[in-house]
Amino acid sequence: MDIQSNWAGFSSMSLLGLIILTLYYQFIFKGKFTFDDWWFGLNKNKTFMKIFYVSATLAAVGFLWFAFFLSFQVGEADINKPEFNRKETLMKINTEICISLLGACLWPIGVYYYLKTSRPIFKVIQFIGLGLTAGAAIAAVAFTFQRIEKSTKRDLAIAGLCLFCFHTFFIDFIIYNLAIFDLV
């Protein structure tokens, strides 16, 4: 197999991951708001929080496996249609992943400034961030399924990213937004 490293994609995902962790640390852990403030009452439901922690852990592991697969396991022979090439395929999937991670950067900023000012525009900013995170990850799953030849590694990578999609779409985008918009 003609495996070539995708260091540019891996580096961009890693850099955005570090930015996300820095933003979460800066806004959530060093900020003046409590855990209760950030969760808008969802944290009072212990069953939900257990599901959240399991889902978040599986999403993180799944995302890391997908990033490893995309960065170090895809060769030219793995691209399943002659009209697609490796560089274009990886760029398309990496772009979706980077959009997803950039969306994740908007969430803590939007929520923090909403808590600080109560201005509805910041609810919208975090809503857009969570929507981008989930939507772009779902697009990355579709591109991976469409363009990369079926294999056990590919299917495991897709399954890993699907765990991430489940968490970011259902837990973050749907349930969290229901709470922040006072719909639950």
TACOR-V679593 format. One record per helix or strand of 2 or more residues. SS is the DSSP state (hx for helix, st for strand). FROM is the first residue (numbers start at 0). TO is the last residue. If there is no record, write none. Layout:
ss=<SS:SS>
from=<FROM:FROM>
to=<TO:TO>
This chain:
ss=<hx:hx:hx:hx:hx:hx:hx:hx>
from=<6:34:41:45:75:85:119:151>
to=<28:38:43:71:77:116:146:179>
